[in-house]
Amino acid sequence: MKDHESTNPEDDLDEVASGATEDADDPVDADDLEDEDDDDTSDDEDASAEEDPSEEKEPGEEEPEEEIEEVLFADQPVPTRADLRAALDWAFEGEDAPEEYLQKCTEHAHMLLEANTRMNLTKIVEPREVAAKHYLDSWRATRLMPLLGKTVLDLGSGAGFPGIPLALAEPNTRVIVIDSTQKKVDFLQTVIDALELKNCEAVWDRAEEYLARNRCDVVILRAISSVRENVRLLRKVRHSFIDLVMLKGPSWSREVRAGEREAERLGFRLDTVWEHELPDEMGGRAVLVYRAPGGAGL
């Protein structure tokens, strides 16, 4: 794993297109997705900073009638727990992850892929890809960041990444998994109850509204829009947390460059970058740590 302090990428690049979002399951860079249509399953409801709030219901209000969404993997066979555990053992070879952790990740994965036949939670369904791209990626982030005793807000958690693996790995860290879609929060609560995660809480809210009322130590985002759009989303609540952590794909340096001016304008400073590679040539990943205005840093 590579560790970069106060990284300043050298590459010149054009600005990332405003409003571009990442695939919810495989963190890549927003500028690589400009040509994708809007009908994806990304967990980016909270990243829509400029949406008309009148079109969204507030927590406690009745659900508005929604268009029926096509479930992409309704007919997809659900892998067995044995197959999922074997995939996790493969992905985590050499990682020294506890047995209990892998077993609970197996249970979460099985619940996720079963629920994925009823609603769109993930585009990644092959066991080894699930193990590496969801769980190993999340696990390594917990190994790189000192989170003991901190409160972490997983913004736009969706299927529970990285929040659920983070809560499993760090029992002395308080984890809040937040999403603006009720059915996703209901799923997360089911997972929390099944895994008996005492340090994890599921919240139905917009992250920026939650942070207007509450403080936390770390806000973490995985597969939520671009660096520029993320700092813009949190601009009004940037004094409510200390560090902003983004899990990104191999082109992270271009995205950092594209969002540099906006981040500096809002008082976010790139403090640390950690890089790592997923197995079987599944791609590079990076953990970006931005120090929020007035934050002490991780």
Backbone as numpy.savetxt, mean C-alpha at the origin, in Angstrom:
# Nx Ny Nz CAx CAy CAz Cx Cy Cz
20.33 -5.68 -0.53 19.49 -4.49 -0.53 20.37 -3.25 -0.53
19.98 -2.28 -1.28 20.76 -1.06 -1.39 20.10 0.03 -0.57
20.91 0.82 0.11 20.42 1.89 0.97 21.01 3.20 0.49
20.14 4.13 0.11 20.58 5.42 -0.39 20.13 6.49 0.59
21.01 7.32 1.05 20.67 8.42 1.94 20.61 9.71 1.16
19.55 10.51 1.43 19.36 11.81 0.79 19.55 11.71 -0.72
18.81 10.79 -1.32 18.97 10.49 -2.74 18.51 11.64 -3.62
19.30 11.93 -4.64 18.93 12.95 -5.62 19.19 12.38 -7.00
18.18 11.74 -7.66 18.42 11.08 -8.94 18.95 12.06 -9.97
19.82 11.55 -10.84 20.46 12.38 -11.83 19.63 12.52 -13.10
18.76 11.52 -13.37 18.07 11.51 -14.65 17.13 12.70 -14.80
17.16 13.32 -15.99 16.17 14.33 -16.32 14.94 13.64 -16.84
13.75 14.11 -16.46 12.53 13.57 -17.01 11.41 14.54 -17.03
10.46 14.18 -17.86 9.26 14.99 -17.93 8.41 14.72 -16.70
7.50 15.66 -16.43 6.58 15.50 -15.31 5.66 14.32 -15.54
5.33 13.62 -14.43 4.35 12.54 -14.50 2.99 13.15 -14.79
2.22 12.51 -15.63 0.90 13.05 -15.96 0.04 13.14 -14.72
-0.59 14.28 -14.51 -1.41 14.50 -13.32 -2.53 13.50 -13.23
-2.66 12.89 -12.02 -3.77 11.98 -11.76 -3.50 10.55 -12.16
-2.33 10.23 -12.72 -2.06 8.85 -13.09 -1.94 8.02 -11.85
-2.42 6.76 -11.89 -2.37 5.89 -10.73 -1.70 4.59 -11.07
-1.22 3.89 -10.02 -0.51 2.65 -10.20 -1.43 1.45 -10.07
-0.98 0.31 -10.59 -1.68 -0.93 -10.40 -1.66 -1.28 -8.93
-2.78 -1.71 -8.41 -2.90 -1.95 -6.98 -2.07 -3.11 -6.51
-1.65 -3.99 -7.40 -1.03 -5.22 -6.97 0.46 -5.27 -7.23
0.94 -4.48 -8.14 2.34 -4.57 -8.54 2.90 -3.17 -8.62
3.55 -2.68 -7.56 3.96 -1.28 -7.54 4.88 -0.92 -8.69
4.36 -0.17 -9.62 5.17 0.36 -10.71 5.00 1.86 -10.67
5.58 2.53 -11.60 5.58 3.98 -11.54 4.47 4.56 -12.38
3.89 5.63 -11.86 2.69 6.18 -12.47 2.92 6.63 -13.89
4.12 7.07 -14.22 4.36 7.54 -15.58 4.37 6.41 -16.59
4.46 5.16 -16.12 4.42 4.02 -17.01 3.00 3.58 -17.32
2.00 4.23 -16.69 0.63 3.77 -16.81 -0.29 4.80 -17.42
0.25 5.79 -18.10 -0.58 6.86 -18.60 -1.61 6.37 -19.61
-1.31 5.29 -20.34 -2.19 4.85 -21.40 -3.21 3.83 -20.93
-3.18 3.44 -19.64 -4.15 2.49 -19.15 -5.50 3.17 -18.95
-6.57 2.39 -19.11 -7.88 2.99 -18.90 -8.16 3.07 -17.41
-9.31 3.68 -17.09 -9.65 3.92 -15.69 -10.31 2.73 -15.04
-10.55 1.65 -15.78 -11.27 0.52 -15.23 -10.31 -0.51 -14.67
-9.55 -0.12 -13.63 -8.68 -1.08 -12.98 -9.18 -1.32 -11.57
-8.46 -2.19 -10.86 -8.89 -2.52 -9.51 -7.94 -1.95 -8.48
-7.29 -0.85 -8.78 -6.33 -0.26 -7.85 -7.03 0.26 -6.62
-6.31 0.24 -5.50 -6.85 0.68 -4.23 -6.57 2.16 -4.05
-7.04 2.99 -5.01 -6.62 4.38 -5.01 -7.76 5.34 -4.77
-8.84 4.90 -4.12 -9.94 5.82 -3.87 -9.48 7.02 -3.06
-8.57 6.80 -2.11 -8.10 7.88 -1.26 -7.16 8.82 -1.98
-6.68 8.42 -3.17 -5.72 9.25 -3.88 -6.40 10.29 -4.75
-7.71 10.32 -4.78 -8.42 11.27 -5.63 -8.65 12.56 -4.88
-7.61 13.38 -4.81 -7.64 14.58 -3.97 -8.64 15.60 -4.45
-8.96 15.60 -5.75 -9.80 16.66 -6.28 -11.23 16.20 -6.56
-11.64 15.02 -6.03 -12.99 14.56 -6.27 -14.00 15.48 -5.60
-15.20 15.52 -6.14 -16.27 16.29 -5.54 -16.80 15.53 -4.34
-16.63 16.06 -3.11 -17.04 15.32 -1.93 -18.53 15.06 -1.88
-19.32 15.84 -2.63 -20.75 15.61 -2.63 -21.12 14.29 -3.29
-20.20 13.75 -4.10 -20.47 12.49 -4.76 -20.12 11.30 -3.89
-19.45 11.52 -2.78 -19.08 10.46 -1.87 -19.95 10.53 -0.63
-20.38 9.40 -0.13 -21.14 9.39 1.10 -20.19 9.52 2.28
-20.66 10.06 3.39 -19.89 10.12 4.61 -20.13 8.85 5.41
-19.14 8.43 6.22 -19.34 7.27 7.07 -20.60 7.45 7.91
-21.42 6.42 7.94 -22.67 6.49 8.70 -23.87 6.73 7.80
-23.67 7.25 6.59 -24.76 7.46 5.67 -25.08 6.15 4.95
-26.29 6.07 4.41 -26.66 4.88 3.67 -25.87 4.79 2.38
-25.62 3.55 1.97 -24.89 3.32 0.72 -25.73 3.80 -0.46
-25.17 4.60 -1.38 -25.90 4.95 -2.58 -25.98 3.74 -3.51
-26.91 3.75 -4.42 -26.98 2.67 -5.39 -25.75 2.74 -6.29
-25.09 1.59 -6.47 -23.88 1.55 -7.26 -24.10 0.70 -8.51
-23.37 1.02 -9.54 -23.40 0.19 -10.73 -22.79 -1.16 -10.40
-23.33 -2.19 -11.00 -22.80 -3.53 -10.75 -21.42 -3.65 -11.40
-20.43 -3.98 -10.59 -19.05 -4.08 -11.07 -18.75 -5.51 -11.50
-18.17 -5.64 -12.65 -17.78 -6.96 -13.11 -16.63 -7.49 -12.26
-16.81 -8.67 -11.72 -15.75 -9.30 -10.92 -14.82 -10.04 -11.87
-13.58 -9.59 -11.92 -12.65 -10.09 -12.93 -12.28 -11.55 -12.75
-12.24 -12.03 -11.51 -11.79 -13.39 -11.25 -12.88 -14.23 -10.59
-14.12 -13.98 -11.00 -15.26 -14.71 -10.42 -15.15 -16.22 -10.62
-14.57 -16.62 -11.73 -14.47 -18.06 -12.05 -13.08 -18.63 -11.78
-12.23 -17.85 -11.13 -10.87 -18.29 -10.87 -10.84 -19.30 -9.72
-10.28 -20.49 -9.93 -10.16 -21.45 -8.82 -9.29 -20.87 -7.71
-9.70 -21.07 -6.47 -8.94 -20.56 -5.33 -7.86 -21.58 -4.96
-6.59 -21.15 -4.93 -5.52 -22.08 -4.55 -5.76 -22.64 -3.15
-5.29 -23.84 -2.92 -5.41 -24.43 -1.59 -4.44 -23.74 -0.62
-4.71 -23.90 0.65 -3.79 -23.35 1.65 -2.41 -23.99 1.51
-2.37 -25.26 1.17 -1.07 -25.95 1.00 -0.27 -25.33 -0.14
-0.96 -25.03 -1.25 -0.26 -24.42 -2.38 0.24 -23.02 -2.02
-0.57 -22.27 -1.30 -0.17 -20.92 -0.91 0.99 -20.96 0.08
0.96 -21.91 1.00 2.06 -22.02 1.97 3.36 -22.42 1.27
3.26 -23.33 0.31 4.46 -23.73 -0.44 5.04 -22.54 -1.19
4.17 -21.69 -1.73 4.64 -20.50 -2.46 5.30 -19.52 -1.50
4.75 -19.36 -0.33 5.36 -18.47 0.66 6.71 -19.00 1.12
6.82 -20.32 1.34 8.10 -20.90 1.72 9.15 -20.64 0.64
8.73 -20.72 -0.61 9.64 -20.44 -1.73 10.08 -18.98 -1.72
9.12 -18.07 -1.60 9.43 -16.64 -1.67 10.28 -16.19 -0.49
10.04 -16.76 0.68 10.71 -16.31 1.90 11.98 -17.10 2.21
12.47 -17.88 1.29 13.70 -18.63 1.54 14.84 -17.66 1.88
15.47 -17.90 3.03 16.56 -17.06 3.48 16.13 -15.80 4.22
14.83 -15.59 4.41 14.35 -14.37 5.06 14.21 -14.49 6.58
14.29 -15.70 7.11 14.19 -15.91 8.56 12.86 -15.41 9.13
11.79 -15.62 8.39 10.46 -15.24 8.87 9.93 -16.31 9.81
9.30 -15.94 10.92 8.77 -16.93 11.87 7.69 -17.81 11.25
7.59 -19.01 11.75 6.59 -19.96 11.28 5.18 -19.40 11.43
4.89 -18.80 12.58 3.55 -18.27 12.82 3.22 -17.16 11.81
4.21 -16.36 11.47 3.99 -15.29 10.50 3.59 -15.87 9.14
4.33 -16.87 8.68 4.03 -17.46 7.38 2.67 -18.15 7.39
2.32 -18.76 8.51 1.04 -19.44 8.58 -0.11 -18.44 8.51
0.04 -17.31 9.18 -1.03 -16.31 9.15 -1.08 -15.59 7.80
0.06 -15.43 7.15 0.06 -14.90 5.79 -0.67 -15.85 4.85
-0.48 -17.16 5.07 -1.18 -18.16 4.27 -2.69 -18.01 4.43
-3.14 -17.81 5.66 -4.57 -17.67 5.91 -5.11 -16.38 5.27
-4.37 -15.30 5.40 -4.78 -14.04 4.76 -4.87 -14.23 3.25
-3.86 -14.87 2.66 -3.84 -15.07 1.21 -5.04 -15.88 0.75
-5.38 -16.92 1.51 -6.52 -17.76 1.13 -7.81 -16.97 1.24
-7.97 -16.19 2.30 -9.16 -15.35 2.45 -9.24 -14.32 1.33
-8.10 -13.75 0.96 -8.05 -12.75 -0.10 -8.49 -13.32 -1.44
-7.92 -14.46 -1.82 -8.23 -15.01 -3.13 -9.64 -15.58 -3.19
-10.14 -16.01 -2.05 -11.54 -16.46 -2.00 -12.48 -15.26 -2.16
-12.19 -14.18 -1.44 -13.01 -12.97 -1.56 -12.88 -12.35 -2.94
-11.74 -12.57 -3.59 -11.48 -12.00 -4.91 -12.39 -12.59 -5.99
-13.04 -13.70 -5.69 -14.02 -14.26 -6.62 -15.38 -13.57 -6.49
-15.50 -12.71 -5.47 -16.77 -12.00 -5.24 -16.64 -10.49 -5.46
-15.43 -9.95 -5.29 -15.19 -8.53 -5.52 -13.74 -8.35 -5.95
-13.46 -7.26 -6.62 -12.12 -7.03 -7.16 -11.19 -6.49 -6.08
-10.28 -7.35 -5.63 -9.31 -6.97 -4.61 -7.87 -7.02 -5.14
-7.58 -7.95 -6.03 -6.22 -8.09 -6.54 -6.24 -8.67 -7.94
-5.29 -8.24 -8.76 -5.10 -8.82 -10.09 -4.07 -9.94 -10.05
-3.39 -10.08 -8.94 -2.36 -11.11 -8.81 -2.99 -12.33 -8.14
-3.02 -13.45 -8.84 -3.70 -14.64 -8.32 -2.83 -15.90 -8.35
-1.72 -15.86 -9.06 -0.82 -17.02 -9.11 -0.07 -17.09 -7.78
-0.06 -18.26 -7.10 0.48 -18.34 -5.73 1.87 -17.75 -5.53
2.82 -18.03 -6.43 4.17 -17.51 -6.22 4.23 -15.99 -6.38
3.42 -15.46 -7.30 3.37 -14.02 -7.46 2.71 -13.37 -6.25
1.67 -13.99 -5.73 1.02 -13.50 -4.51 2.05 -13.46 -3.38
2.79 -14.54 -3.22 3.75 -14.65 -2.13 4.85 -13.60 -2.22
5.38 -13.39 -3.43 6.51 -12.47 -3.59 6.07 -11.02 -3.68
5.07 -10.75 -4.54 4.71 -9.36 -4.81 3.87 -8.73 -3.71
3.12 -9.54 -2.98 2.32 -9.00 -1.88 3.04 -9.14 -0.53
3.39 -10.38 -0.19 3.87 -10.64 1.18 5.36 -10.37 1.37
6.19 -10.84 0.46 7.63 -10.59 0.62 7.93 -9.10 0.52
7.30 -8.42 -0.43 7.49 -6.98 -0.58 7.13 -6.25 0.71
6.00 -6.62 1.30 5.56 -5.98 2.55 6.49 -6.33 3.71
6.89 -7.60 3.79 7.77 -8.06 4.86 9.10 -7.30 4.85
9.69 -7.15 3.70 10.99 -6.49 3.62 10.90 -5.03 4.05
9.78 -4.40 3.78 9.60 -3.02 4.24 9.64 -2.96 5.76
9.07 -3.95 6.43 9.09 -3.96 7.90 10.49 -4.23 8.43
11.31 -4.96 7.68 12.69 -5.24 8.12 13.57 -4.01 7.97
13.20 -3.13 7.07 14.04 -1.96 6.79 13.71 -0.76 7.66
12.46 -0.68 8.14 12.03 0.49 8.89 11.89 0.19 10.37
12.41 1.04 11.25 12.21 0.88 12.69 10.81 1.34 13.08
9.93 0.39 13.38 8.53 0.72 13.63 8.06 0.38 15.04
8.95 -0.10 15.88 8.57 -0.50 17.24 7.91 0.66 17.98
6.71 0.41 18.47 6.01 1.41 19.27 5.36 2.53 18.49
5.44 2.48 17.18 4.88 3.58 16.37 3.44 3.26 15.95
2.75 4.31 15.52 1.43 4.17 14.92 1.56 4.40 13.43
1.12 3.42 12.64 1.28 3.45 11.19 -0.09 3.45 10.53
-0.30 4.36 9.60 -1.54 4.43 8.83 -1.27 3.90 7.43
-1.91 2.78 7.07 -1.80 2.22 5.73 -2.91 2.83 4.88
-2.54 3.79 4.05 -3.50 4.58 3.28 -3.96 3.81 2.05
-5.29 3.70 1.89 -5.84 2.97 0.76 -5.45 1.50 0.79
-5.64 0.86 1.93 -5.12 -0.49 2.16 -5.73 -1.53 1.23
-6.99 -1.37 0.86 -7.61 -2.29 -0.09 -7.67 -3.71 0.39
-6.82 -4.58 -0.17 -6.77 -5.98 0.21 -5.95 -6.22 1.48
-5.29 -5.14 1.97 -4.54 -5.26 3.21 -3.05 -5.18 3.09
-2.55 -4.58 2.00 -1.10 -4.48 1.81 -0.65 -3.03 1.79
0.39 -2.73 2.56 1.20 -3.64 3.37 0.72 -3.80 4.82
-0.45 -3.23 5.15 -0.85 -3.13 6.55 -0.99 -4.44 7.29
-1.65 -5.45 6.69 -1.85 -6.71 7.40 -0.51 -7.43 7.63
0.35 -7.64 6.61 1.66 -8.24 6.89 2.49 -7.43 7.87
2.37 -6.10 7.82 3.11 -5.25 8.76 2.65 -5.50 10.19
1.33 -5.56 10.40 0.80 -5.80 11.74 1.20 -7.19 12.24
1.24 -8.17 11.34 1.67 -9.52 11.73 3.14 -9.54 12.12
3.96 -8.78 11.40 5.40 -8.78 11.65 5.80 -7.96 12.86
5.02 -6.93 13.18 5.38 -6.00 14.26 4.23 -5.91 15.27
4.12 -6.87 16.19 3.00 -6.88 17.13 2.99 -5.68 18.08
4.12 -5.00 18.22 4.17 -3.82 19.10 4.03 -2.52 18.33
3.59 -2.62 17.10 3.27 -1.45 16.28 1.77 -1.40 16.08
1.18 -0.23 16.27 -0.25 -0.06 16.01 -0.44 0.26 14.53
-1.26 -0.53 13.86 -1.48 -0.38 12.43 -2.94 -0.05 12.17
-3.18 1.00 11.41 -4.52 1.37 11.00 -4.61 1.17 9.50
-5.48 0.25 9.06 -5.69 0.03 7.63 -6.95 0.81 7.25
-6.78 1.77 6.36 -7.88 2.67 6.04 -8.20 2.62 4.55
-9.49 2.65 4.25 -9.91 2.66 2.85 -11.25 3.38 2.79
-11.53 4.02 1.66 -12.78 4.76 1.50 -13.89 3.91 0.92
-13.61 2.64 0.61 -14.62 1.73 0.08 -15.08 0.79 1.18
-16.37 0.84 1.49 -16.91 0.09 2.62 -16.66 -1.41 2.52
-16.89 -2.00 1.33 -16.76 -3.45 1.22 -15.32 -3.91 1.43
-14.36 -3.08 1.08 -12.97 -3.43 1.34 -12.65 -3.37 2.83
-13.20 -2.37 3.50 -13.00 -2.27 4.95 -13.67 -3.45 5.66
-14.84 -3.86 5.18 -15.50 -5.03 5.76 -14.62 -6.27 5.60
-14.01 -6.42 4.43 -13.10 -7.54 4.22 -11.91 -7.47 5.18
-11.32 -6.29 5.30 -10.18 -6.12 6.21 -10.55 -6.46 7.64
-11.74 -6.06 8.07 -12.17 -6.36 9.43 -12.34 -7.87 9.63
-12.83 -8.54 8.61 -12.95 -10.00 8.68 -11.58 -10.65 8.85
-10.59 -10.14 8.12 -9.23 -10.67 8.23 -8.66 -10.40 9.62
-8.83 -9.19 10.11 -8.32 -8.82 11.44 -8.91 -9.74 12.51
-10.22 -10.00 12.41 -10.87 -10.87 13.39 -10.36 -12.30 13.28
-10.24 -12.80 12.05 -9.82 -14.19 11.85 -8.39 -14.42 12.32
-7.52 -13.44 12.11 -6.11 -13.57 12.49 -5.84 -13.10 13.92
-6.89 -12.60 14.58 -6.79 -12.11 15.96 -5.68 -11.07 16.10
-5.74 -10.09 15.20 -4.74 -9.03 15.19 -5.16 -7.92 16.16
-4.64 -7.96 17.35 -5.01 -6.99 18.38 -4.42 -5.61 18.12
-3.38 -5.54 17.30 -2.70 -4.26 17.05 -3.12 -3.61 15.74
-4.21 -4.11 15.15 -4.64 -3.61 13.84 -6.10 -3.19 13.88
-6.39 -2.07 13.24 -7.74 -1.51 13.22 -8.11 -1.14 11.79
-9.31 -1.52 11.37 -9.80 -1.17 10.03 -10.71 0.04 10.13
-10.49 1.03 9.28 -11.25 2.28 9.33 -11.80 2.60 7.95
-13.09 2.92 7.92 -13.74 3.37 6.69 -13.75 4.89 6.69
-12.89 5.50 5.89 -12.79 6.96 5.85 -11.83 7.34 4.74
-11.82 8.60 4.40 -10.76 9.14 3.55 -9.58 9.47 4.44
-8.39 9.12 3.98 -7.20 9.30 4.81 -7.00 10.75 5.20
-7.23 11.67 4.24 -6.99 13.08 4.55 -7.98 13.60 5.59
-9.19 13.04 5.61 -10.16 13.46 6.61 -9.85 12.83 7.96
-9.39 11.58 7.95 -8.98 10.93 9.19 -7.81 11.67 9.83
-6.83 12.04 9.01 -5.65 12.73 9.54 -5.94 14.16 9.97
-7.04 14.72 9.52 -7.44 16.04 10.01 -7.91 15.96 11.47
-8.28 14.76 11.90 -8.78 14.56 13.27 -7.81 13.78 14.15
-6.85 13.08 13.54 -5.95 12.20 14.28 -4.52 12.37 13.82
-3.58 11.97 14.67 -2.17 11.99 14.32 -1.63 10.57 14.28
-0.54 10.37 13.54 0.16 9.09 13.53 1.64 9.36 13.30
2.44 8.33 13.43 3.88 8.48 13.21 4.25 8.34 11.74
3.65 7.34 11.09 4.03 7.01 9.71 2.77 6.82 8.87
2.75 7.44 7.71 1.76 7.13 6.68 2.47 6.32 5.61
1.93 5.15 5.28 2.56 4.29 4.29 1.59 4.04 3.15
2.09 4.07 1.93 1.28 3.89 0.73 1.94 2.87 -0.18
1.13 1.97 -0.69 1.62 1.00 -1.67 0.65 0.99 -2.84
1.16 1.25 -4.03 0.36 1.25 -5.25 -0.73 2.31 -5.20
-0.39 3.47 -4.69 -1.32 4.60 -4.67 -0.68 5.74 -5.45
-1.03 5.92 -6.68 -0.68 7.07 -7.49 0.82 7.36 -7.51
1.17 8.58 -7.95 2.57 8.98 -8.10 3.04 9.71 -6.86
4.36 9.89 -6.76 4.91 10.67 -5.65 4.28 12.06 -5.61
4.19 12.70 -6.76 3.64 14.05 -6.80 2.20 14.09 -6.33
1.38 13.15 -6.81 -0.02 13.14 -6.40 -0.19 12.75 -4.95
0.68 11.90 -4.43 0.58 11.50 -3.02 0.85 12.66 -2.08
1.91 13.42 -2.33 2.20 14.55 -1.45 1.12 15.63 -1.60
0.58 15.74 -2.81 -0.49 16.72 -3.03 -1.75 16.31 -2.27
-2.05 15.01 -2.26 -3.21 14.49 -1.53 -3.14 14.84 -0.05
-1.93 14.77 0.51 -1.76 14.94 1.96 -1.33 16.36 2.34
-1.42 17.29 1.41 -0.88 18.63 1.65 -1.54 19.33 2.84
-2.84 19.14 3.04 -3.54 19.85 4.10 -3.35 19.21 5.47
-2.85 17.97 5.49 -2.68 17.26 6.78 -1.23 16.85 6.99
-0.30 17.51 6.31 1.10 17.09 6.34 1.77 17.30 7.69
1.13 18.04 8.59 1.68 18.20 9.94 1.09 17.19 10.92
0.28 16.25 10.42 -0.36 15.26 11.28 0.44 13.96 11.38
1.58 13.88 10.70 2.40 12.67 10.76 3.86 13.07 10.58
4.75 12.13 10.87 6.18 12.40 10.86 6.84 11.98 9.56
6.51 10.77 9.09 7.14 10.24 7.89 6.12 9.72 6.90
6.41 9.91 5.63 5.60 9.39 4.54 6.43 8.34 3.81
5.94 7.11 3.81 6.68 6.00 3.21 5.90 5.50 2.00
6.58 5.38 0.86 5.96 4.89 -0.36 6.71 3.68 -0.88
5.98 2.60 -1.16 6.56 1.40 -1.75 6.40 1.51 -3.26
7.53 1.49 -3.96 7.53 1.77 -5.39 8.24 0.68 -6.19
8.11 0.79 -7.52 8.73 -0.15 -8.43 10.11 0.29 -8.87
10.66 -0.36 -9.90 12.06 -0.14 -10.28 12.36 1.24 -10.86
11.34 1.96 -11.33 11.57 3.29 -11.90 11.31 4.40 -10.89
11.55 4.10 -9.63 11.27 5.06 -8.56 12.03 6.37 -8.74
13.24 6.31 -9.29 14.05 7.54 -9.38 13.43 8.54 -10.34
12.84 8.04 -11.42 12.17 8.95 -12.35 10.96 9.61 -11.70
10.23 8.83 -10.92 9.05 9.37 -10.27 9.42 10.38 -9.19
10.50 10.10 -8.46 10.99 11.05 -7.46 11.35 12.37 -8.13
12.04 12.26 -9.26 12.45 13.46 -9.99 11.23 14.26 -10.45
10.23 13.56 -10.97 9.04 14.23 -11.47 8.26 14.92 -10.35
8.33 14.37 -9.13 7.59 14.95 -8.02 8.42 15.82 -7.10
9.69 16.02 -7.47 10.61 16.73 -6.57 10.15 18.14 -6.25
9.74 18.88 -7.25 9.36 20.27 -7.03 8.13 20.38 -6.12
7.14 19.52 -6.38 5.92 19.55 -5.55 6.21 19.14 -4.12
7.05 18.11 -3.95 7.40 17.65 -2.60 8.12 18.75 -1.82
9.07 19.40 -2.46 9.81 20.46 -1.78 8.91 21.65 -1.45
8.01 21.98 -2.37 7.09 23.09 -2.14 6.22 22.86 -0.91
5.85 21.59 -0.69 4.97 21.26 0.43 5.75 20.88 1.69
7.07 20.91 1.63 7.88 20.67 2.82 8.25 19.22 3.07
8.08 18.32 2.06 8.49 16.92 2.20 9.91 16.76 1.67
10.75 16.08 2.46 12.15 15.89 2.05 12.46 14.40 1.95
12.97 13.97 0.80 13.35 12.57 0.63 14.54 12.28 1.53
14.34 11.39 2.49 15.36 11.12 3.50 16.16 9.86 3.20
15.46 8.79 2.79 16.13 7.50 2.59 15.43 6.72 1.49
16.21 5.95 0.74 15.66 5.01 -0.23 16.33 3.66 0.00
15.52 2.62 0.15 16.02 1.26 0.23 15.54 0.50 -1.00
16.43 -0.22 -1.65 16.07 -1.02 -2.81 16.26 -2.51 -2.53
15.42 -3.33 -3.16 15.58 -4.78 -3.06 14.98 -5.43 -4.30
15.35 -6.69 -4.56 14.89 -7.43 -5.73 14.00 -8.58 -5.29
12.88 -8.75 -5.99 12.02 -9.89 -5.76 12.61 -11.11 -6.47
12.29 -12.32 -5.99 12.88 -13.53 -6.59 12.32 -13.82 -7.98
13.02 -14.70 -8.69 12.57 -15.20 -9.99 12.35 -14.08 -10.99
13.18 -13.05 -10.91 13.14 -11.91 -11.83 11.76 -11.24 -11.87
11.12 -11.16 -10.72 9.82 -10.49 -10.64 9.95 -8.98 -10.52
11.18 -8.48 -10.47 11.35 -7.04 -10.52 11.95 -6.43 -9.27
12.44 -5.21 -9.43 13.00 -4.47 -8.31 11.93 -3.69 -7.58
12.19 -3.42 -6.31 11.29 -2.64 -5.47 12.10 -1.62 -4.69
11.44 -0.56 -4.28 12.10 0.46 -3.48 11.15 0.96 -2.39
11.74 1.27 -1.25 11.00 1.88 -0.14 11.50 3.31 -0.02
10.63 4.28 -0.31 10.98 5.70 -0.23 10.49 6.27 1.09
11.37 6.92 1.83 10.99 7.54 3.10 11.12 9.05 2.96
10.00 9.74 2.99 9.98 11.20 2.98 9.72 11.71 4.39
10.53 12.66 4.80 10.30 13.31 6.09 9.27 14.43 5.89
8.18 14.32 6.64 7.13 15.33 6.54 7.58 16.62 7.25
6.91 17.73 6.99 7.31 18.99 7.63 7.35 18.88 9.15
8.49 19.16 9.74 8.64 19.09 11.19 8.89 17.71 11.74
8.93 16.68 10.87 9.12 15.32 11.32 10.56 15.05 11.75
10.69 14.10 12.68 12.02 13.74 13.17 12.66 12.65 12.33
11.88 11.96 11.52 12.43 10.93 10.64 12.45 9.57 11.29
12.45 8.53 10.44 12.49 7.15 10.95 13.85 6.82 11.52
